[in-house]
Amino acid sequence: MSNPKPLLPTITMSLGILVGGLIGATSGLFAVSEADVVMCYVLGFLGGAAIGALVGWRWHARRTPEVAHSE
C-alpha cells in the first residue's frame, strides 16, 4: 500500500487561495482598467496557492522530519 499524502499542505493552500483571492479582489477595486482587475485576481489566486502550499510543506517537514525527507 502506498504512503498517504499529508493533508496539511492542501489545507494551507486552500487558505492561501482564499486570502490571496480576497487580497486580489481588494486591490482590483483600485485598478483603472478591466485587464488590471483580472490581473489582480489571477496574481492573488496563484500567489496565494503557491505560498500556501509552500508554507504547508515546510510546516509538515518541520513536524515530521523523518517522513518528509524519505520522499
Secondary structure, DSSP 8 states (H G I E B T S, - for coil): ------SHHHHHHHHHHHHHHHHHHHHHTT-SSHHHHHHHHHHHHHHHHHHHHHHHHHHHHHH-HHHHTT-
